[in-house]
């Protein structure tokens, strides 16, 4: 069984969907660590309820990104994590983690990349007036949502959609797509 670490900064709904998929056997993986950069994030409560250990840090307490990524890398090594899964982690991954886990870091993003990278992809889609947006799972590189695309699924934007209603539709797709793509990646050893 593959050992994965999940990185999250917020509510953790994707973290929870991955954890449930692992618990049910749909995803043949064990979450050995949650990495969170927000001590007040709801994802920490979710991890505690599921019995998943967490490493919580405040980036401002470190001298540099390299310093906190060095500590994260040490925690990942201690946990035995083989792959990193970004699920609502609101930081760019730097060279320290990219070097430690080459082609073993994946992210989910709430748009059809390359459209609407970065923060507030849902707001960007609504402001642009698009009829279709979606979800992208991609490998992580040094850029912002620029890594090679693994899978995408579209979501229709209907007249009258609000930020909340569109976000809910996108999250429904994310919660189904991400665990299944992770299983395919881990099962096919693409990440090895």
KOLMARLO-906260 format. One line per 5 residues: number of its first residue (from 1); their letters; for each residue x, y, z of N, C-alpha, C, O. Coordinates in pm, 1 decimal. Layout:
<atoms>
NUM	A	X Y Z X Y Z X Y Z X Y Z | ...
</atoms>
This chain:
<atoms>
1	XXXXX	84.4 -117.8 0.0 0.0 0.0 0.0 88.8 124.0 0.0 182.7 133.6 79.1 | 59.5 217.3 -87.4 138.2 339.4 -100.2 111.7 432.6 17.2 -0.6 442.7 66.5 | 216.0 499.5 60.4 204.4 596.1 169.9 208.0 736.5 111.9 302.7 775.4 43.6 | 101.5 812.2 141.2 91.8 947.3 86.8 79.2 1049.3 199.1 31.4 1019.4 308.5 | 123.6 1170.9 168.3 101.7 1284.9 256.5 12.5 1381.7 180.7 31.2 1404.1 61.1
6	XXXXX	-83.3 1438.3 250.1 -174.6 1534.7 189.2 -144.2 1671.9 247.7 -128.9 1686.6 368.9 | -135.6 1771.5 161.2 -112.0 1909.6 200.5 -243.0 1985.9 182.6 -306.4 1976.2 77.5 | -283.7 2061.3 283.6 -407.5 2139.2 275.8 -395.4 2263.5 362.9 -319.0 2265.9 459.4 | -471.3 2366.0 327.8 -467.7 2493.0 401.6 -602.6 2535.8 456.7 -608.6 2627.2 539.0 | -711.2 2472.5 413.7 -843.8 2522.7 447.1 -936.4 2421.2 509.9 -901.9 2355.8 608.3
11	XXXXX	-1054.7 2408.7 451.6 -1158.7 2324.4 511.8 -1127.7 2175.0 501.0 -1166.8 2097.1 587.9 | -1058.7 2135.7 396.5 -1017.7 1996.4 385.7 -1120.4 1902.7 326.5 -1117.7 1783.4 357.0 | -1211.3 1951.5 242.8 -1311.0 1860.7 185.5 -1245.5 1759.8 91.2 -1287.0 1644.0 87.5 | -1143.9 1801.5 14.8 -1073.0 1705.7 -71.4 -989.4 1609.5 12.1 -980.1 1491.1 -20.5 | -929.1 1659.0 118.7 -856.4 1571.6 211.3 -950.6 1462.1 262.7 -915.3 1344.2 265.5
16	XXXXX	-1069.8 1503.3 302.9 -1166.1 1407.6 356.4 -1209.3 1306.0 251.7 -1222.5 1187.7 282.8 | -1231.5 1350.0 128.2 -1273.5 1255.3 24.1 -1162.1 1154.8 -5.2 -1189.9 1037.9 -31.9 | -1037.2 1198.9 -0.4 -923.9 1108.1 -21.3 -914.2 1010.6 95.9 -892.8 891.0 75.9 | -930.1 1061.5 218.0 -922.9 975.8 337.7 -1033.0 870.3 336.1 -1007.8 754.1 368.0 | -1154.7 909.6 299.3 -1265.1 813.4 292.9 -1239.9 708.5 184.7 -1269.8 590.7 203.9
21	XXXXX	-1184.7 751.8 70.4 -1154.3 656.8 -37.1 -1047.5 557.2 7.7 -1053.9 439.1 -26.5 | -949.6 605.1 84.1 -845.9 515.0 135.8 -904.5 418.4 238.5 -871.8 299.8 239.0 | -990.9 469.9 324.9 -1051.5 385.5 428.7 -1140.4 276.8 367.4 -1144.5 164.2 417.0 | -1211.0 310.7 259.8 -1301.7 214.1 196.6 -1228.5 113.5 107.4 -1285.4 11.5 68.6 | -1102.3 142.7 75.2 -1027.4 54.8 -13.9 -1034.8 95.3 -159.3 -968.8 35.3 -244.1
26	XXXXX	-1114.8 197.0 -189.0 -1124.1 247.8 -326.4 -988.2 302.8 -370.2 -949.0 288.7 -486.0 | -917.9 364.8 -277.5 -783.1 415.3 -301.1 -687.7 329.9 -219.2 -694.2 328.4 -96.3 | -600.2 259.7 -287.4 -505.4 171.1 -219.6 -386.5 253.0 -171.6 -276.9 245.6 -227.2 | -410.8 331.0 -67.1 -307.5 417.6 -11.1 -338.8 444.0 135.1 -452.6 431.1 180.3 | -234.9 481.0 206.9 -249.4 519.0 346.7 -201.6 662.6 360.3 -90.3 696.0 319.8
31	XXXXX	-286.8 747.6 417.7 -243.4 884.2 444.8 -163.7 880.4 574.0 -218.2 855.8 681.6 | -32.8 905.4 561.7 54.2 896.5 678.9 79.0 1031.4 744.4 130.2 1038.0 856.1 | 42.2 1140.5 674.5 64.1 1273.4 731.2 -19.8 1376.9 657.5 -32.1 1374.2 535.0 | -76.7 1467.7 735.1 -136.5 1589.7 680.6 -37.8 1701.0 707.9 9.8 1715.3 820.5 | -6.3 1780.5 606.1 78.5 1898.4 621.3 -10.3 2019.7 602.5 -76.7 2033.6 499.8
36	XXXXX	-11.7 2107.7 701.9 -101.1 2224.3 698.3 -25.5 2349.3 740.7 45.5 2349.5 841.2 | -41.6 2455.1 663.0 24.5 2582.1 690.8 -66.9 2683.5 759.6 -34.4 2802.0 766.8 | -181.3 2636.5 810.0 -278.9 2725.5 872.8 -327.3 2663.5 1003.3 -412.0 2574.2 1000.7 | -275.6 2708.8 1117.4 -311.9 2649.2 1245.7 -461.5 2654.6 1279.2 -507.0 2584.2 1369.3 | -538.1 2737.4 1207.4 -681.5 2748.8 1234.1 -767.6 2676.8 1130.7 -889.8 2692.3 1130.5
41	XXXXX	-706.1 2599.3 1044.2 -779.1 2534.1 934.6 -868.7 2421.0 985.1 -830.2 2344.6 1073.6 | -987.4 2411.8 928.1 -1083.2 2306.6 960.2 -1028.4 2167.2 926.3 -1067.2 2068.4 988.7 | -939.4 2159.4 828.5 -883.0 2029.6 790.1 -815.6 1960.8 908.4 -810.6 1837.9 913.1 | -764.5 2036.9 1002.8 -698.3 1977.7 1120.2 -797.9 1900.1 1205.7 -764.8 1794.2 1258.9 | -919.7 1952.1 1219.2 -1024.6 1879.1 1292.2 -1060.9 1750.4 1219.1 -1079.2 1645.6 1281.0
46	XXXXX	-1070.9 1759.8 1087.2 -1103.4 1640.8 1007.4 -996.6 1533.7 1025.6 -1029.0 1416.3 1043.1 | -869.1 1573.4 1021.5 -759.6 1478.0 1038.1 -762.9 1414.3 1176.4 -742.4 1293.7 1190.4 | -788.6 1495.0 1278.0 -793.9 1441.7 1414.4 -904.4 1337.7 1428.5 -883.2 1231.9 1487.6 | -1022.3 1367.7 1374.2 -1134.4 1273.4 1381.4 -1103.9 1143.0 1308.8 -1153.5 1036.9 1346.7 | -1022.2 1151.6 1204.6 -987.2 1033.4 1126.2 -861.2 963.9 1178.6 -820.4 860.4 1125.9
51	XXXXX	-800.2 1021.1 1281.6 -680.3 961.3 1339.3 -556.5 974.1 1252.0 -465.8 891.1 1259.3 | -552.8 1077.8 1169.5 -438.8 1099.5 1079.9 -348.3 1206.2 1141.1 -394.6 1316.4 1170.3 | -220.1 1175.3 1160.9 -129.1 1272.8 1220.5 -110.0 1395.3 1130.9 -117.0 1386.3 1008.4 | -85.9 1508.7 1194.4 -69.7 1633.3 1120.6 57.2 1705.4 1163.2 95.3 1705.1 1280.2 | 120.9 1766.8 1065.6 229.3 1860.8 1092.6 175.9 1997.7 1055.3 146.0 2023.4 938.7
56	XXXXX	163.9 2085.5 1153.2 111.2 2220.4 1133.6 225.9 2318.5 1154.0 301.1 2309.5 1251.0 | 237.5 2411.1 1061.8 344.7 2509.8 1075.9 293.6 2646.9 1035.4 195.4 2659.4 962.1 | 361.4 2748.8 1084.1 333.3 2887.5 1047.3 453.2 2938.1 967.8 560.2 2959.0 1024.8 | 437.1 2957.9 838.1 551.0 2997.4 754.1 624.8 3121.7 804.6 745.8 3133.4 785.3 | 554.3 3213.3 868.1 617.6 3337.5 915.0 720.0 3313.4 1025.5 802.9 3399.9 1053.6
61	XXXXX	714.6 3197.0 1087.4 809.4 3166.0 1194.8 943.0 3114.2 1141.3 1033.6 3083.6 1218.7 | 954.5 3104.7 1010.4 1077.0 3055.8 947.7 1145.3 3170.0 873.6 1080.8 3266.3 832.3 | 1276.0 3157.9 857.6 1353.3 3260.6 787.4 1327.8 3260.9 636.9 1341.7 3363.7 570.6 | 1290.1 3143.8 583.6 1273.7 3132.8 438.9 1184.7 3014.9 404.0 1154.8 2929.9 487.9 | 1143.3 3012.0 278.7 1067.5 2897.2 227.8 1153.2 2771.7 236.2 1103.9 2664.9 272.3
66	XXXXX	1281.6 2784.2 202.9 1371.6 2669.5 210.5 1375.0 2612.8 352.3 1380.7 2491.2 370.6 | 1371.6 2700.6 452.5 1377.7 2655.0 592.5 1254.8 2573.3 629.1 1268.0 2465.9 687.8 | 1133.7 2622.4 595.3 1016.4 2543.1 633.7 1000.6 2419.8 545.6 950.9 2317.3 592.1 | 1042.0 2427.7 418.9 1034.7 2307.7 335.3 1135.6 2201.6 379.7 1110.3 2082.2 363.9 | 1248.0 2243.6 434.3 1345.5 2148.0 488.1 1284.3 2074.0 606.7 1301.1 1952.8 619.9
71	XXXXX	1213.4 2146.7 692.7 1147.5 2080.3 805.4 1034.3 1988.9 756.9 1017.0 1878.5 808.4 | 958.1 2034.8 658.5 851.5 1949.9 602.2 913.0 1822.3 546.1 862.2 1713.0 570.9 | 1021.7 1835.3 470.9 1086.2 1718.4 410.9 1129.6 1619.4 518.4 1116.5 1498.4 499.9 | 1181.2 1669.5 630.3 1221.9 1581.2 740.2 1101.1 1509.0 798.8 1108.2 1389.6 828.1 | 990.5 1580.7 816.0 867.5 1518.4 868.4 813.6 1414.8 771.1 765.7 1309.3 812.7
76	XXXXX	821.2 1444.0 642.6 774.7 1349.4 541.4 859.0 1221.9 545.3 806.2 1111.1 536.3 | 988.8 1238.8 558.7 1078.0 1122.4 566.1 1044.1 1038.1 689.2 1036.1 915.6 680.1 | 1024.3 1103.1 804.2 987.8 1031.7 927.5 858.5 952.8 909.2 844.9 841.9 960.8 | 763.1 1010.8 835.2 632.1 946.3 817.5 635.5 831.8 717.3 545.9 747.4 715.0 | 739.6 829.4 634.6 748.4 727.2 529.8 671.6 763.6 403.7 652.1 678.4 317.0
81	XXXXX	627.9 888.1 391.8 550.7 930.5 274.0 630.8 909.3 145.7 749.2 941.8 136.9 | 560.9 853.1 46.3 622.2 828.8 -84.1 574.4 928.3 -189.8 645.9 956.6 -285.9 | 454.1 980.7 -171.7 393.0 1071.2 -268.5 324.6 1185.4 -195.2 276.6 1168.9 -83.1 | 320.8 1301.0 -259.5 258.4 1418.7 -201.0 136.4 1457.4 -282.8 140.4 1460.5 -405.8 | 28.0 1486.7 -212.2 -98.4 1521.6 -275.8 -140.9 1658.2 -223.1 -167.1 1673.3 -103.8
86	XXXXX	-147.9 1757.2 -311.2 -190.9 1890.4 -271.9 -341.3 1900.6 -291.9 -392.2 1884.4 -402.8 | -410.8 1927.6 -183.1 -557.4 1931.3 -185.3 -603.5 2059.6 -117.3 -647.9 2058.9 -2.6 | -591.7 2169.3 -190.8 -627.4 2297.6 -131.8 -513.7 2357.0 -50.9 -537.5 2428.7 46.2 | -391.9 2328.3 -89.3 -273.9 2386.1 -25.2 -242.6 2516.4 -97.4 -218.3 2516.3 -218.1 | -243.1 2625.8 -25.4 -238.3 2757.7 -88.2 -97.6 2817.4 -96.7 -79.9 2938.7 -85.8
91	XXXXX	1.0 2731.6 -116.2 139.0 2777.2 -132.8 201.1 2707.1 -252.8 168.6 2592.7 -284.6 | 291.5 2779.3 -318.2 369.2 2716.0 -424.2 472.9 2625.0 -359.6 534.4 2660.2 -258.9 | 490.9 2509.7 -418.0 593.7 2416.8 -371.2 727.8 2465.9 -425.9 739.9 2498.6 -543.9 | 827.6 2470.4 -338.4 958.9 2520.1 -377.3 1056.0 2410.4 -415.1 1022.3 2292.0 -415.9 | 1176.8 2452.5 -446.3 1278.5 2361.3 -498.4 1316.9 2251.7 -399.2 1353.6 2142.0 -441.2
96	XXXXX	1309.5 2278.4 -268.7 1347.6 2177.8 -169.7 1257.5 2054.4 -180.6 1307.7 1942.2 -187.1 | 1126.0 2073.6 -182.5 1033.4 1960.5 -192.4 1029.9 1902.3 -333.6 1016.2 1781.1 -350.3 | 1042.1 1987.6 -434.8 1043.9 1936.7 -572.2 1163.1 1843.7 -594.0 1151.0 1742.5 -663.1 | 1277.4 1877.2 -535.8 1396.3 1793.2 -550.2 1382.1 1663.1 -470.4 1429.4 1558.0 -513.5 | 1317.0 1670.8 -354.7 1301.6 1552.5 -269.8 1197.5 1454.2 -324.0 1205.6 1334.1 -298.3
101	XXXXX	1099.5 1505.9 -399.3 990.5 1422.2 -452.2 969.4 1450.8 -601.1 862.5 1497.5 -640.5 | 1071.0 1423.0 -684.3 1056.3 1453.9 -827.0 945.0 1370.6 -891.7 942.1 1248.0 -881.3 | 855.7 1440.3 -957.3 740.8 1378.9 -1027.3 656.6 1290.4 -935.4 594.2 1193.4 -978.5 | 657.2 1327.3 -807.8 578.1 1254.6 -709.0 490.4 1350.0 -628.9 455.9 1323.5 -513.8 | 455.1 1461.4 -692.4 367.6 1560.1 -628.9 256.5 1593.2 -728.1 283.2 1631.7 -841.9
106	XXXXX	131.8 1578.0 -683.9 17.0 1611.4 -768.4 -71.7 1712.6 -697.3 -72.6 1721.8 -574.5 | -145.7 1787.7 -776.6 -232.7 1893.4 -725.5 -367.8 1885.0 -796.2 -378.3 1835.7 -908.5 | -470.0 1934.2 -728.0 -600.8 1950.8 -791.1 -631.1 2099.1 -794.5 -606.3 2171.2 -697.8 | -685.4 2144.3 -907.6 -713.4 2287.3 -925.9 -855.0 2304.0 -981.5 -896.0 2229.0 -1070.1 | -930.6 2403.3 -929.0 -1070.3 2419.1 -970.3 -1090.9 2500.1 -1098.3 -1165.1 2598.3 -1099.4
111	XXXXX	-1024.8 2458.0 -1205.0 -1050.4 2515.0 -1337.3 -995.7 2417.3 -1441.2 -928.9 2319.6 -1407.4 | -1025.0 2445.1 -1566.4 -966.9 2368.5 -1676.1 -838.7 2440.5 -1716.4 -839.1 2527.6 -1803.3 | -729.7 2402.3 -1651.7 -601.4 2466.2 -1683.4 -569.4 2445.4 -1830.9 -603.5 2340.5 -1885.7 | -506.0 2540.0 -1896.4 -435.3 2653.7 -1840.1 -522.1 2775.0 -1806.0 -469.1 2877.4 -1762.8 | -651.8 2766.2 -1824.0 -738.6 2879.0 -1787.5 -748.4 2892.7 -1636.3 -757.6 2793.0 -1564.7
116	XXXXX	-746.4 3014.3 -1589.0 -770.7 3051.7 -1449.4 -678.8 2983.6 -1348.4 -726.5 2919.5 -1254.8 | -547.5 2997.3 -1366.7 -455.1 2944.0 -1265.8 -455.3 3032.5 -1141.7 -509.1 3143.2 -1142.9 | -394.8 2982.5 -1035.4 -377.6 3062.7 -914.5 -501.5 3069.4 -829.1 -591.1 2985.4 -837.3 | -503.6 3173.2 -746.1 -612.2 3188.6 -648.9 -742.6 3229.8 -715.9 -742.9 3291.2 -822.6 | -852.2 3194.9 -651.7 -987.2 3233.3 -690.8 -1022.6 3196.4 -835.1 -1073.7 3279.3 -910.4
121	XXXXX	-995.3 3073.7 -871.8 -1027.9 3027.6 -1007.2 -1177.5 3033.2 -1034.1 -1219.0 3060.9 -1146.6 | -1259.1 3007.3 -932.0 -1404.6 3012.3 -949.6 -1448.0 3155.7 -978.9 -1527.5 3179.6 -1069.9 | -1396.6 3249.7 -902.7 -1426.9 3391.2 -926.9 -1378.4 3437.2 -1063.0 -1446.0 3514.3 -1131.1 | -1260.4 3389.6 -1102.7 -1207.0 3424.5 -1234.3 -1298.8 3373.5 -1345.1 -1324.2 3444.6 -1442.4 | -1348.5 3251.1 -1330.8 -1437.2 3192.5 -1432.1 -1567.1 3271.5 -1442.7 -1615.0 3300.1 -1552.4
126	XXXXX	-1623.5 3306.3 -1326.7 -1748.1 3384.7 -1328.4 -1725.2 3522.0 -1390.5 -1807.2 3568.1 -1470.0 | -1616.1 3587.3 -1355.8 -1586.7 3720.0 -1409.9 -1565.4 3715.7 -1561.4 -1599.6 3810.4 -1632.1 | -1508.9 3605.7 -1610.3 -1485.0 3591.7 -1754.2 -1611.3 3555.4 -1831.2 -1614.6 3567.3 -1953.7 | -1715.2 3511.4 -1760.7 -1840.9 3476.7 -1825.9 -1835.7 3348.2 -1906.7 -1911.7 3332.6 -2002.2 | -1747.9 3256.5 -1870.5 -1737.2 3130.9 -1944.9 -1860.7 3043.5 -1922.5 -1929.2 3055.6 -1820.9
131	XXXXX	-1887.6 2956.5 -2017.8 -1999.8 2863.0 -2008.4 -1956.6 2729.8 -1948.3 -2039.4 2652.7 -1899.8 | -1826.0 2703.5 -1952.1 -1771.0 2578.6 -1899.3 -1642.0 2609.6 -1824.1 -1556.5 2684.0 -1872.1 | -1630.1 2551.8 -1707.5 -1505.1 2552.7 -1632.5 -1481.7 2407.8 -1591.3 -1528.0 2317.3 -1660.8 | -1412.8 2382.9 -1483.0 -1394.4 2243.2 -1445.6 -1289.4 2221.3 -1340.3 -1264.1 2306.1 -1254.7 | -1228.7 2103.9 -1349.1 -1131.6 2057.4 -1250.7 -1013.2 1997.2 -1325.5 -1030.7 1927.6 -1425.5
136	XXXXX	-893.3 2024.4 -1276.3 -771.2 1968.6 -1334.3 -687.9 1903.9 -1225.2 -668.0 1962.0 -1118.5 | -639.5 1784.0 -1251.9 -538.0 1720.6 -1168.2 -409.1 1726.2 -1249.8 -407.3 1687.9 -1366.8 | -300.6 1774.4 -1187.2 -175.1 1790.3 -1260.2 -54.5 1764.4 -1170.8 -62.1 1773.9 -1048.3 | 56.1 1731.5 -1235.3 181.8 1721.2 -1163.4 225.3 1861.9 -1124.1 193.0 1959.4 -1191.9 | 298.2 1870.8 -1014.9 344.9 1999.8 -966.2 486.5 2024.4 -1015.9 573.3 1937.3 -1009.1
141	XXXXX	507.2 2145.3 -1065.9 641.3 2191.0 -1102.0 665.4 2323.5 -1030.5 591.8 2358.3 -938.2 | 766.8 2397.1 -1071.8 801.2 2520.6 -1001.3 704.8 2636.3 -1029.1 710.9 2737.9 -959.7 | 618.1 2624.2 -1126.2 525.9 2732.0 -1159.5 394.4 2722.6 -1083.9 372.3 2629.8 -1006.2 | 307.4 2820.5 -1107.8 175.3 2821.6 -1045.8 76.4 2752.5 -1138.1 31.5 2810.4 -1237.0 | 42.7 2627.8 -1105.0 -53.4 2548.7 -1182.3 -9.0 2528.9 -1326.4 -90.3 2533.7 -1418.7
146	XXXXX	121.2 2506.7 -1344.9 177.5 2492.6 -1479.5 227.0 2352.2 -1510.8 269.6 2326.9 -1623.5 | 223.0 2259.8 -1415.0 275.4 2124.6 -1437.1 192.0 2046.2 -1536.3 78.8 2083.8 -1566.8 | 248.3 1936.4 -1587.0 178.1 1852.8 -1685.4 41.5 1805.6 -1634.0 28.4 1759.2 -1520.8 | -58.4 1818.7 -1719.8 -195.6 1781.9 -1685.4 -211.3 1629.9 -1691.0 -166.8 1564.4 -1785.3 | -275.1 1576.3 -1588.3 -300.9 1432.8 -1578.6 -444.1 1401.2 -1619.2 -468.2 1307.9 -1695.8
151	XXXXX	-539.7 1479.3 -1567.6 -681.5 1455.1 -1597.3 -759.5 1584.7 -1579.8 -722.9 1670.8 -1499.9 | -867.4 1596.8 -1655.8 -957.7 1711.2 -1643.7 -1100.9 1664.3 -1656.1 -1129.5 1564.3 -1722.0 | -1190.4 1737.2 -1592.2 -1333.1 1711.5 -1605.9 -1403.5 1846.7 -1607.9 -1373.6 1934.4 -1526.8 | -1496.4 1862.6 -1700.1 -1564.7 1991.0 -1715.3 -1684.7 2003.1 -1622.0 -1743.2 1904.2 -1578.0 | -1718.8 2129.1 -1593.7 -1835.7 2165.0 -1513.5 -1905.4 2279.3 -1585.8 -1844.1 2381.5 -1616.7
156	XXXXX	-2033.2 2260.9 -1612.0 -2110.2 2364.0 -1682.2 -2139.5 2480.2 -1588.2 -2177.2 2460.9 -1472.7 | -2121.1 2602.1 -1640.8 -2157.2 2722.8 -1567.2 -2293.0 2766.5 -1620.2 -2306.8 2802.4 -1737.1 | -2392.5 2763.1 -1533.1 -2528.2 2797.1 -1576.2 -2560.3 2942.1 -1540.6 -2503.8 3000.1 -1447.8 | -2652.4 2997.8 -1617.3 -2698.4 3133.8 -1588.3 -2753.2 3136.8 -1445.8 -2831.7 3050.4 -1406.9 | -2712.1 3234.6 -1370.2 -2758.3 3245.1 -1232.2 -2666.5 3177.3 -1131.6 -2687.4 3190.0 -1011.0
161	XXXXX	-2564.3 3104.9 -1179.6 -2469.2 3045.4 -1085.7 -2400.8 3155.0 -1004.8 -2361.2 3258.4 -1058.6 | -2388.0 3131.1 -877.9 -2314.2 3220.5 -789.1 -2179.1 3156.2 -759.6 -2153.9 3041.9 -797.7 | -2094.6 3229.3 -692.8 -1965.6 3173.6 -652.6 -1987.9 3046.9 -568.7 -1918.3 2946.8 -586.2 | -2085.1 3052.6 -478.4 -2112.5 2938.7 -390.0 -2167.8 2818.7 -466.9 -2125.0 2705.5 -444.4 | -2262.7 2843.2 -557.5 -2322.1 2730.1 -630.1 -2221.6 2666.4 -725.7 -2217.9 2544.2 -739.6
166	XXXXX	-2139.7 2749.2 -791.7 -2039.3 2695.0 -882.9 -1930.2 2621.9 -804.2 -1884.0 2515.7 -846.1 | -1889.4 2677.8 -691.7 -1789.6 2611.8 -606.3 -1840.0 2475.0 -561.7 -1763.7 2378.4 -560.6 | -1967.2 2465.9 -525.1 -2025.1 2338.3 -480.4 -2022.7 2235.2 -593.6 -1990.4 2118.7 -570.6 | -2056.9 2277.7 -715.8 -2054.6 2184.8 -829.4 -1912.5 2136.9 -858.5 -1889.8 2019.3 -887.0 | -1818.3 2229.1 -850.9 -1678.6 2194.1 -875.7 -1628.4 2097.6 -768.3 -1560.7 1999.7 -799.8
171	XXXXX	-1660.8 2124.4 -643.1 -1615.8 2035.4 -535.6 -1675.5 1895.5 -549.0 -1608.0 1796.9 -519.4 | -1799.6 1885.6 -592.5 -1859.0 1753.2 -615.3 -1775.6 1673.9 -715.9 -1751.2 1554.6 -697.3 | -1732.6 1741.0 -821.9 -1650.3 1675.1 -923.6 -1512.3 1641.6 -866.2 -1460.3 1532.2 -888.3 | -1453.3 1736.4 -792.6 -1321.6 1711.7 -732.4 -1322.7 1587.9 -643.6 -1231.7 1505.2 -649.9 | -1426.5 1575.7 -560.5 -1433.9 1466.0 -463.6 -1445.5 1328.8 -529.8 -1409.3 1227.4 -470.2
176	XXXXX	-1495.5 1325.9 -651.9 -1501.9 1199.9 -727.2 -1374.7 1177.8 -809.3 -1320.3 1067.4 -813.0 | -1328.7 1283.7 -874.4 -1216.9 1271.9 -967.2 -1083.9 1245.5 -897.3 -1008.3 1158.0 -939.6 | -1054.6 1319.3 -791.7 -921.1 1312.2 -732.1 -885.6 1172.7 -679.6 -779.7 1120.7 -714.5 | -970.6 1110.3 -596.9 -934.0 975.7 -550.9 -916.4 875.4 -665.4 -826.4 791.5 -660.9 | -1001.8 883.6 -767.8 -990.9 787.3 -877.8 -863.7 810.3 -959.2 -799.5 714.2 -1001.6
181	XXXXX	-826.9 935.4 -981.3 -702.9 964.0 -1053.7 -582.0 921.0 -970.9 -486.5 864.9 -1024.7 | -586.0 947.0 -840.7 -475.8 903.3 -754.3 -459.6 752.1 -759.2 -347.5 702.1 -768.3 | -569.5 679.3 -753.3 -560.9 533.2 -759.3 -499.0 488.2 -891.1 -415.0 398.2 -893.5 | -540.3 550.4 -999.4 -484.4 513.8 -1129.9 -334.4 543.9 -1132.9 -255.6 461.2 -1178.7 | -295.2 660.4 -1084.8 -153.2 696.0 -1083.1 -71.8 599.2 -998.3 32.6 550.3 -1041.4
186	XXXXX	-119.8 572.3 -878.8 -46.7 483.8 -788.5 -47.7 340.1 -839.6 52.4 269.4 -828.2 | -159.3 297.2 -895.2 -171.6 161.0 -947.1 -86.3 136.2 -1070.1 -33.2 26.7 -1088.7 | -73.2 238.4 -1154.4 6.5 223.7 -1276.9 152.9 255.8 -1253.1 235.8 245.0 -1343.5 | 183.5 295.2 -1130.9 320.5 329.4 -1093.2 377.5 441.8 -1177.5 498.4 448.6 -1199.9 | 290.8 529.3 -1224.0 336.7 645.3 -1297.4 424.6 731.1 -1207.0 518.5 796.0 -1253.2
191	XX	393.1 730.5 -1078.9 464.2 815.4 -984.0 586.5 747.9 -924.6 645.6 802.4 -831.3 | 626.6 633.2 -973.6 741.2 565.3 -911.6 868.7 589.7 -988.0 974.3 539.8 -949.3
</atoms>
